[in-house]
Amino acid sequence: MIPKEQTAVYTVSDFVRRVVESLLRGERRGTFLCARCLLKLTREDLDRSYSKTAIAEAIDGIFSSPSGLTPVASSICAACGRKKVPCLGASLETRRPGVAPGTP
């Protein structure tokens, strides 16, 4: 019997995480952003088929499990300037797989 090809199924959370990581490692690199600004910027990047509620829930999930991003309990958001809000950012250091941090 020939095995059927497996197709990857991506969730809203997968797409939102990809956008958030791209923002924080790309054009917003070195900054920390609050959930409200991440929601706004993510909505601008995704098409309108994603509901605001679904995106907000996914961003809440990223704050709960930032894996690879840097959470800060209280910071100034680089986008809106709100003070003392939880924010997310990404390390300025780029890591290459299998290479220790700080290695040229």
MIMAR-215631 format. One record per atom (N, C-alpha, C): residue number from 1; residue in one letter; atom name; x, y, z. Coordinates in pm, whole numbers. Each point is the difference from the previous one (the first is absolute). Example, Ala and Ser with C-alpha at 12.3 -4.5 7.8 and 13.67 -1.06 7.14 Angstrom:
! residues 2
<site seq="1" type="a" atom="N" x="1319" y="-569" z="780"/>
<site seq="1" type="a" atom="CA" x="-89" y="119" z="0"/>
<site seq="1" type="a" atom="C" x="90" y="120" z="0"/>
<site seq="2" type="s" atom="N" x="-35" y="105" z="-72"/>
<site seq="2" type="s" atom="CA" x="82" y="119" z="6"/>
<site seq="2" type="s" atom="C" x="-77" y="109" z="73"/>
***
This chain:
! residues 104
<site seq="1" type="m" atom="N" x="82" y="-116" z="0"/>
<site seq="1" type="m" atom="CA" x="-82" y="116" z="0"/>
<site seq="1" type="m" atom="C" x="88" y="125" z="0"/>
<site seq="2" type="i" atom="N" x="-34" y="98" z="-81"/>
<site seq="2" type="i" atom="CA" x="76" y="124" z="-9"/>
<site seq="2" type="i" atom="C" x="-54" y="99" z="103"/>
<site seq="3" type="p" atom="N" x="91" y="54" z="85"/>
<site seq="3" type="p" atom="CA" x="-49" y="95" z="101"/>
<site seq="3" type="p" atom="C" x="-44" y="131" z="-64"/>
<site seq="4" type="k" atom="N" x="-107" y="53" z="53"/>
<site seq="4" type="k" atom="CA" x="-49" y="129" z="-49"/>
<site seq="4" type="k" atom="C" x="91" y="110" z="52"/>
<site seq="5" type="e" atom="N" x="12" y="106" z="-81"/>
<site seq="5" type="e" atom="CA" x="79" y="115" z="44"/>
<site seq="5" type="e" atom="C" x="-69" y="66" z="117"/>
<site seq="6" type="q" atom="N" x="79" y="37" z="98"/>
<site seq="6" type="q" atom="CA" x="-56" y="71" z="112"/>
<site seq="6" type="q" atom="C" x="8" y="150" z="-27"/>
<site seq="7" type="t" atom="N" x="-109" y="66" z="25"/>
<site seq="7" type="t" atom="CA" x="0" y="145" z="-16"/>
<site seq="7" type="t" atom="C" x="5" y="65" z="136"/>
<site seq="8" type="a" atom="N" x="76" y="106" z="7"/>
<site seq="8" type="a" atom="CA" x="9" y="75" z="124"/>
<site seq="8" type="a" atom="C" x="-125" y="85" z="17"/>
<site seq="9" type="v" atom="N" x="-52" y="0" z="119"/>
<site seq="9" type="v" atom="CA" x="-115" y="83" z="31"/>
<site seq="9" type="v" atom="C" x="48" y="110" z="95"/>
<site seq="10" type="y" atom="N" x="-15" y="123" z="-43"/>
<site seq="10" type="y" atom="CA" x="45" y="113" z="80"/>
<site seq="10" type="y" atom="C" x="-120" y="68" z="65"/>
<site seq="11" type="t" atom="N" x="18" y="40" z="124"/>
<site seq="11" type="t" atom="CA" x="-107" y="67" z="74"/>
<site seq="11" type="t" atom="C" x="20" y="151" z="-8"/>
<site seq="12" type="v" atom="N" x="-101" y="73" z="45"/>
<site seq="12" type="v" atom="CA" x="12" y="146" z="9"/>
<site seq="12" type="v" atom="C" x="120" y="35" z="86"/>
<site seq="13" type="s" atom="N" x="17" y="-72" z="110"/>
<site seq="13" type="s" atom="CA" x="113" y="25" z="90"/>
<site seq="13" type="s" atom="C" x="134" y="-16" z="-72"/>
<site seq="14" type="d" atom="N" x="11" y="-98" z="-88"/>
<site seq="14" type="d" atom="CA" x="124" y="-20" z="-76"/>
<site seq="14" type="d" atom="C" x="31" y="122" z="-87"/>
<site seq="15" type="f" atom="N" x="-101" y="49" z="-69"/>
<site seq="15" type="f" atom="CA" x="20" y="116" z="-87"/>
<site seq="15" type="f" atom="C" x="30" y="126" z="81"/>
<site seq="16" type="v" atom="N" x="-71" y="18" z="110"/>
<site seq="16" type="v" atom="CA" x="22" y="118" z="84"/>
<site seq="16" type="v" atom="C" x="140" y="-3" z="59"/>
<site seq="17" type="r" atom="N" x="42" y="-116" z="51"/>
<site seq="17" type="r" atom="CA" x="135" y="-12" z="55"/>
<site seq="17" type="r" atom="C" x="105" y="33" z="-105"/>
<site seq="18" type="r" atom="N" x="-21" y="-48" z="-120"/>
<site seq="18" type="r" atom="CA" x="95" y="28" z="-108"/>
<site seq="18" type="r" atom="C" x="10" y="151" z="-26"/>
<site seq="19" type="v" atom="N" x="-112" y="68" z="-4"/>
<site seq="19" type="v" atom="CA" x="-1" y="145" z="-23"/>
<site seq="19" type="v" atom="C" x="67" y="74" z="115"/>
<site seq="20" type="v" atom="N" x="-36" y="-36" z="124"/>
<site seq="20" type="v" atom="CA" x="57" y="66" z="118"/>
<site seq="20" type="v" atom="C" x="152" y="-19" z="4"/>
<site seq="21" type="e" atom="N" x="45" y="-123" z="-22"/>
<site seq="21" type="e" atom="CA" x="145" y="-26" z="-1"/>
<site seq="21" type="e" atom="C" x="69" y="77" z="-112"/>
<site seq="22" type="s" atom="N" x="-63" y="7" z="-114"/>
<site seq="22" type="s" atom="CA" x="56" y="73" z="-113"/>
<site seq="22" type="s" atom="C" x="13" y="149" z="32"/>
<site seq="23" type="l" atom="N" x="-102" y="57" z="63"/>
<site seq="23" type="l" atom="CA" x="4" y="141" z="39"/>
<site seq="23" type="l" atom="C" x="113" y="26" z="100"/>
<site seq="24" type="l" atom="N" x="6" y="-84" z="103"/>
<site seq="24" type="l" atom="CA" x="95" y="23" z="108"/>
<site seq="24" type="l" atom="C" x="144" y="-34" z="-38"/>
<site seq="25" type="r" atom="N" x="17" y="-79" z="-103"/>
<site seq="25" type="r" atom="CA" x="135" y="-33" z="-46"/>
<site seq="25" type="r" atom="C" x="39" y="78" z="-125"/>
<site seq="26" type="g" atom="N" x="-98" y="74" z="-55"/>
<site seq="26" type="g" atom="CA" x="23" y="76" z="-122"/>
<site seq="26" type="g" atom="C" x="-5" y="148" z="25"/>
<site seq="27" type="e" atom="N" x="-105" y="64" z="-53"/>
<site seq="27" type="e" atom="CA" x="-10" y="146" z="5"/>
<site seq="27" type="e" atom="C" x="-10" y="56" z="141"/>
<site seq="28" type="r" atom="N" x="-45" y="-76" z="97"/>
<site seq="28" type="r" atom="CA" x="-12" y="47" z="139"/>
<site seq="28" type="r" atom="C" x="107" y="-62" z="90"/>
<site seq="29" type="r" atom="N" x="106" y="-45" z="-61"/>
<site seq="29" type="r" atom="CA" x="108" y="-66" z="74"/>
<site seq="29" type="r" atom="C" x="60" y="93" z="105"/>
<site seq="30" type="g" atom="N" x="20" y="-54" z="120"/>
<site seq="30" type="g" atom="CA" x="59" y="78" z="107"/>
<site seq="30" type="g" atom="C" x="-101" y="81" z="80"/>
<site seq="31" type="t" atom="N" x="-127" y="-13" z="-32"/>
<site seq="31" type="t" atom="CA" x="-104" y="74" z="72"/>
<site seq="31" type="t" atom="C" x="-91" y="-98" z="74"/>
<site seq="32" type="f" atom="N" x="-77" y="54" z="91"/>
<site seq="32" type="f" atom="CA" x="-99" y="-78" z="72"/>
<site seq="32" type="f" atom="C" x="-137" y="59" z="-29"/>
<site seq="33" type="l" atom="N" x="-96" y="-88" z="-32"/>
<site seq="33" type="l" atom="CA" x="-135" y="43" z="-37"/>
<site seq="33" type="l" atom="C" x="-103" y="-64" z="90"/>
<site seq="34" type="c" atom="N" x="-103" y="77" z="33"/>
<site seq="34" type="c" atom="CA" x="-110" y="-51" z="82"/>
<site seq="34" type="c" atom="C" x="-97" y="-83" z="-86"/>
<site seq="35" type="a" atom="N" x="-88" y="-71" z="68"/>
<site seq="35" type="a" atom="CA" x="-97" y="-86" z="-70"/>
<site seq="35" type="a" atom="C" x="-89" y="81" z="-93"/>
<site seq="36" type="r" atom="N" x="-42" y="119" z="44"/>
<site seq="36" type="r" atom="CA" x="-89" y="82" z="-82"/>
<site seq="36" type="r" atom="C" x="67" y="39" z="-132"/>
<site seq="37" type="c" atom="N" x="126" y="40" z="6"/>
<site seq="37" type="c" atom="CA" x="71" y="38" z="-123"/>
<site seq="37" type="c" atom="C" x="32" y="-121" z="-86"/>
<site seq="38" type="l" atom="N" x="33" y="-113" z="64"/>
<site seq="38" type="l" atom="CA" x="24" y="-122" z="-78"/>
<site seq="38" type="l" atom="C" x="-128" y="-42" z="-72"/>
<site seq="39" type="l" atom="N" x="-114" y="16" z="65"/>
<site seq="39" type="l" atom="CA" x="-128" y="-31" z="-63"/>
<site seq="39" type="l" atom="C" x="-22" y="89" z="-123"/>
<site seq="40" type="k" atom="N" x="21" y="127" z="16"/>
<site seq="40" type="k" atom="CA" x="-20" y="95" z="-110"/>
<site seq="40" type="k" atom="C" x="94" y="-31" z="-117"/>
<site seq="41" type="l" atom="N" x="128" y="-19" z="29"/>
<site seq="41" type="l" atom="CA" x="98" y="-26" z="-106"/>
<site seq="41" type="l" atom="C" x="-23" y="-135" z="-68"/>
<site seq="42" type="t" atom="N" x="-41" y="-99" z="79"/>
<site seq="42" type="t" atom="CA" x="-27" y="-133" z="-56"/>
<site seq="42" type="t" atom="C" x="-123" y="4" z="-90"/>
<site seq="43" type="r" atom="N" x="-103" y="71" z="43"/>
<site seq="43" type="r" atom="CA" x="-122" y="12" z="-83"/>
<site seq="43" type="r" atom="C" x="31" y="67" z="-133"/>
<site seq="44" type="e" atom="N" x="92" y="97" z="1"/>
<site seq="44" type="e" atom="CA" x="39" y="68" z="-124"/>
<site seq="44" type="e" atom="C" x="72" y="-95" z="-95"/>
<site seq="45" type="d" atom="N" x="69" y="-98" z="56"/>
<site seq="45" type="d" atom="CA" x="79" y="-92" z="-81"/>
<site seq="45" type="d" atom="C" x="-83" y="-116" z="-55"/>
<site seq="46" type="l" atom="N" x="-97" y="-46" z="79"/>
<site seq="46" type="l" atom="CA" x="-84" y="-114" z="-42"/>
<site seq="46" type="l" atom="C" x="-119" y="49" z="-83"/>
<site seq="47" type="d" atom="N" x="-59" y="-91" z="-77"/>
<site seq="47" type="d" atom="CA" x="-119" y="41" z="-75"/>
<site seq="47" type="d" atom="C" x="-122" y="6" z="92"/>
<site seq="48" type="r" atom="N" x="-107" y="54" z="-50"/>
<site seq="48" type="r" atom="CA" x="-118" y="27" z="83"/>
<site seq="48" type="r" atom="C" x="-79" y="-124" z="39"/>
<site seq="49" type="s" atom="N" x="39" y="-117" z="-46"/>
<site seq="49" type="s" atom="CA" x="-73" y="-120" z="37"/>
<site seq="49" type="s" atom="C" x="27" y="-41" z="145"/>
<site seq="50" type="y" atom="N" x="103" y="57" z="61"/>
<site seq="50" type="y" atom="CA" x="32" y="-29" z="139"/>
<site seq="50" type="y" atom="C" x="-73" y="101" z="90"/>
<site seq="51" type="s" atom="N" x="-79" y="-50" z="94"/>
<site seq="51" type="s" atom="CA" x="-75" y="90" z="87"/>
<site seq="51" type="s" atom="C" x="93" y="62" z="105"/>
<site seq="52" type="k" atom="N" x="-39" y="119" z="44"/>
<site seq="52" type="k" atom="CA" x="77" y="71" z="103"/>
<site seq="52" type="k" atom="C" x="8" y="-86" z="127"/>
<site seq="53" type="t" atom="N" x="-110" y="-67" z="33"/>
<site seq="53" type="t" atom="CA" x="-5" y="-85" z="119"/>
<site seq="53" type="t" atom="C" x="99" y="-116" z="-10"/>
<site seq="54" type="a" atom="N" x="4" y="-64" z="-116"/>
<site seq="54" type="a" atom="CA" x="90" y="-114" z="-19"/>
<site seq="54" type="a" atom="C" x="146" y="45" z="7"/>
<site seq="55" type="i" atom="N" x="29" y="115" z="-58"/>
<site seq="55" type="i" atom="CA" x="137" y="53" z="4"/>
<site seq="55" type="i" atom="C" x="37" y="37" z="144"/>
<site seq="56" type="a" atom="N" x="-92" y="64" z="72"/>
<site seq="56" type="a" atom="CA" x="25" y="39" z="140"/>
<site seq="56" type="a" atom="C" x="26" y="-123" z="87"/>
<site seq="57" type="e" atom="N" x="-78" y="-105" z="-21"/>
<site seq="57" type="e" atom="CA" x="20" y="-124" z="77"/>
<site seq="57" type="e" atom="C" x="136" y="-61" z="-31"/>
<site seq="58" type="a" atom="N" x="40" y="4" z="-126"/>
<site seq="58" type="a" atom="CA" x="131" y="-54" z="-38"/>
<site seq="58" type="a" atom="C" x="113" y="82" z="63"/>
<site seq="59" type="i" atom="N" x="-15" y="131" z="3"/>
<site seq="59" type="i" atom="CA" x="102" y="86" z="61"/>
<site seq="59" type="i" atom="C" x="6" y="-26" z="151"/>
<site seq="60" type="d" atom="N" x="-115" y="-19" z="64"/>
<site seq="60" type="d" atom="CA" x="0" y="-38" z="142"/>
<site seq="60" type="d" atom="C" x="78" y="-129" z="21"/>
<site seq="61" type="g" atom="N" x="-17" y="-94" z="-92"/>
<site seq="61" type="g" atom="CA" x="72" y="-127" z="7"/>
<site seq="61" type="g" atom="C" x="151" y="20" z="-14"/>
<site seq="62" type="i" atom="N" x="40" y="93" z="-85"/>
<site seq="62" type="i" atom="CA" x="143" y="28" z="-18"/>
<site seq="62" type="i" atom="C" x="57" y="61" z="127"/>
<site seq="63" type="f" atom="N" x="-75" y="89" z="65"/>
<site seq="63" type="f" atom="CA" x="45" y="57" z="127"/>
<site seq="63" type="f" atom="C" x="12" y="-108" z="107"/>
<site seq="64" type="s" atom="N" x="-90" y="-99" z="-2"/>
<site seq="64" type="s" atom="CA" x="3" y="-110" z="98"/>
<site seq="64" type="s" atom="C" x="115" y="-95" z="-25"/>
<site seq="65" type="s" atom="N" x="33" y="-20" z="-127"/>
<site seq="65" type="s" atom="CA" x="108" y="-92" z="-38"/>
<site seq="65" type="s" atom="C" x="83" y="65" z="-110"/>
<site seq="66" type="p" atom="N" x="91" y="92" z="37"/>
<site seq="66" type="p" atom="CA" x="71" y="79" z="-100"/>
<site seq="66" type="p" atom="C" x="104" y="-75" z="-83"/>
<site seq="67" type="s" atom="N" x="40" y="-118" z="41"/>
<site seq="67" type="s" atom="CA" x="101" y="-83" z="-66"/>
<site seq="67" type="s" atom="C" x="82" y="72" z="-108"/>
<site seq="68" type="g" atom="N" x="116" y="45" z="41"/>
<site seq="68" type="g" atom="CA" x="91" y="67" z="-93"/>
<site seq="68" type="g" atom="C" x="-11" y="151" z="0"/>
<site seq="69" type="l" atom="N" x="-106" y="53" z="57"/>
<site seq="69" type="l" atom="CA" x="-15" y="144" z="12"/>
<site seq="69" type="l" atom="C" x="30" y="40" z="145"/>
<site seq="70" type="t" atom="N" x="22" y="127" z="22"/>
<site seq="70" type="t" atom="CA" x="34" y="48" z="134"/>
<site seq="70" type="t" atom="C" x="-118" y="75" z="60"/>
<site seq="71" type="p" atom="N" x="-62" y="-59" z="104"/>
<site seq="71" type="p" atom="CA" x="-109" y="69" z="67"/>
<site seq="71" type="p" atom="C" x="55" y="95" z="108"/>
<site seq="72" type="v" atom="N" x="-62" y="115" z="15"/>
<site seq="72" type="v" atom="CA" x="35" y="95" z="104"/>
<site seq="72" type="v" atom="C" x="-129" y="33" z="75"/>
<site seq="73" type="a" atom="N" x="2" y="-19" z="131"/>
<site seq="73" type="a" atom="CA" x="-122" y="17" z="80"/>
<site seq="73" type="a" atom="C" x="-49" y="145" z="1"/>
<site seq="74" type="s" atom="N" x="90" y="95" z="-3"/>
<site seq="74" type="s" atom="CA" x="-39" y="140" z="5"/>
<site seq="74" type="s" atom="C" x="101" y="83" z="-78"/>
<site seq="75" type="s" atom="N" x="-46" y="62" z="-107"/>
<site seq="75" type="s" atom="CA" x="89" y="76" z="-87"/>
<site seq="75" type="s" atom="C" x="-77" y="113" z="-67"/>
<site seq="76" type="i" atom="N" x="72" y="80" z="-77"/>
<site seq="76" type="i" atom="CA" x="-64" y="103" z="-82"/>
<site seq="76" type="i" atom="C" x="-10" y="-57" z="-141"/>
<site seq="77" type="c" atom="N" x="-119" y="1" z="-55"/>
<site seq="77" type="c" atom="CA" x="-21" y="-51" z="-136"/>
<site seq="77" type="c" atom="C" x="66" y="96" z="-99"/>
<site seq="78" type="a" atom="N" x="80" y="-55" z="-90"/>
<site seq="78" type="a" atom="CA" x="71" y="83" z="-99"/>
<site seq="78" type="a" atom="C" x="-93" y="57" z="-106"/>
<site seq="79" type="a" atom="N" x="-118" y="-57" z="-16"/>
<site seq="79" type="a" atom="CA" x="-91" y="48" z="-104"/>
<site seq="79" type="a" atom="C" x="-95" y="108" z="52"/>
<site seq="80" type="c" atom="N" x="-63" y="-24" z="114"/>
<site seq="80" type="c" atom="CA" x="-101" y="94" z="49"/>
<site seq="80" type="c" atom="C" x="47" y="84" z="119"/>
<site seq="81" type="g" atom="N" x="109" y="-41" z="63"/>
<site seq="81" type="g" atom="CA" x="53" y="76" z="112"/>
<site seq="81" type="g" atom="C" x="-68" y="-26" z="133"/>
<site seq="82" type="r" atom="N" x="-95" y="-94" z="2"/>
<site seq="82" type="r" atom="CA" x="-64" y="-33" z="128"/>
<site seq="82" type="r" atom="C" x="106" y="-50" z="97"/>
<site seq="83" type="k" atom="N" x="-12" y="39" z="125"/>
<site seq="83" type="k" atom="CA" x="99" y="-35" z="101"/>
<site seq="83" type="k" atom="C" x="-50" y="-112" z="89"/>
<site seq="84" type="k" atom="N" x="95" y="-75" z="52"/>
<site seq="84" type="k" atom="CA" x="-27" y="-106" z="97"/>
<site seq="84" type="k" atom="C" x="-101" y="-103" z="-51"/>
<site seq="85" type="v" atom="N" x="20" y="-46" z="-122"/>
<site seq="85" type="v" atom="CA" x="-85" y="-104" z="-56"/>
<site seq="85" type="v" atom="C" x="87" y="-120" z="-36"/>
<site seq="86" type="p" atom="N" x="-57" y="-122" z="5"/>
<site seq="86" type="p" atom="CA" x="76" y="-117" z="-46"/>
<site seq="86" type="p" atom="C" x="30" y="15" z="-149"/>
<site seq="87" type="c" atom="N" x="122" y="-33" z="-38"/>
<site seq="87" type="c" atom="CA" x="42" y="12" z="-140"/>
<site seq="87" type="c" atom="C" x="78" y="-122" z="-43"/>
<site seq="88" type="l" atom="N" x="13" y="-15" z="-130"/>
<site seq="88" type="l" atom="CA" x="83" y="-105" z="-59"/>
<site seq="88" type="l" atom="C" x="104" y="65" z="-90"/>
<site seq="89" type="g" atom="N" x="115" y="-64" z="-8"/>
<site seq="89" type="g" atom="CA" x="105" y="44" z="-90"/>
<site seq="89" type="g" atom="C" x="79" y="-122" z="-45"/>
<site seq="90" type="a" atom="N" x="102" y="24" z="-78"/>
<site seq="90" type="a" atom="CA" x="88" y="-108" z="-45"/>
<site seq="90" type="a" atom="C" x="143" y="43" z="25"/>
<site seq="91" type="s" atom="N" x="83" y="-96" z="22"/>
<site seq="91" type="s" atom="CA" x="141" y="26" z="25"/>
<site seq="91" type="s" atom="C" x="63" y="68" z="-120"/>
<site seq="92" type="l" atom="N" x="90" y="94" z="26"/>
<site seq="92" type="l" atom="CA" x="72" y="66" z="-109"/>
<site seq="92" type="l" atom="C" x="102" y="-93" z="-64"/>
<site seq="93" type="e" atom="N" x="43" y="-98" z="76"/>
<site seq="93" type="e" atom="CA" x="101" y="-93" z="-49"/>
<site seq="93" type="e" atom="C" x="-65" y="-104" z="-91"/>
<site seq="94" type="t" atom="N" x="58" y="-15" z="-118"/>
<site seq="94" type="t" atom="CA" x="-50" y="-104" z="-91"/>
<site seq="94" type="t" atom="C" x="76" y="-127" z="29"/>
<site seq="95" type="r" atom="N" x="-71" y="-108" z="9"/>
<site seq="95" type="r" atom="CA" x="65" y="-126" z="27"/>
<site seq="95" type="r" atom="C" x="-5" y="-89" z="-123"/>
<site seq="96" type="r" atom="N" x="112" y="-62" z="-26"/>
<site seq="96" type="r" atom="CA" x="5" y="-99" z="-107"/>
<site seq="96" type="r" atom="C" x="-9" y="-136" z="64"/>
<site seq="97" type="p" atom="N" x="-78" y="-90" z="-56"/>
<site seq="97" type="p" atom="CA" x="-15" y="-134" z="59"/>
<site seq="97" type="p" atom="C" x="138" y="-65" z="17"/>
<site seq="98" type="g" atom="N" x="21" y="-53" z="120"/>
<site seq="98" type="g" atom="CA" x="124" y="-73" z="26"/>
<site seq="98" type="g" atom="C" x="119" y="89" z="33"/>
<site seq="99" type="v" atom="N" x="-19" y="133" z="7"/>
<site seq="99" type="v" atom="CA" x="108" y="91" z="29"/>
<site seq="99" type="v" atom="C" x="-29" y="69" z="133"/>
<site seq="100" type="a" atom="N" x="98" y="0" z="89"/>
<site seq="100" type="a" atom="CA" x="-19" y="61" z="131"/>
<site seq="100" type="a" atom="C" x="-18" y="150" z="-13"/>
<site seq="101" type="p" atom="N" x="-83" y="61" z="87"/>
<site seq="101" type="p" atom="CA" x="-19" y="145" z="-3"/>
<site seq="101" type="p" atom="C" x="133" y="72" z="17"/>
<site seq="102" type="g" atom="N" x="19" y="109" z="-73"/>
<site seq="102" type="g" atom="CA" x="123" y="78" z="8"/>
<site seq="102" type="g" atom="C" x="110" y="-48" z="-92"/>
<site seq="103" type="t" atom="N" x="-19" y="-114" z="-66"/>
<site seq="103" type="t" atom="CA" x="99" y="-52" z="-94"/>
<site seq="103" type="t" atom="C" x="-12" y="73" z="-133"/>
<site seq="104" type="p" atom="N" x="112" y="54" z="-51"/>
<site seq="104" type="p" atom="CA" x="-9" y="71" z="-129"/>
<site seq="104" type="p" atom="C" x="-29" y="-92" z="-117"/>
***
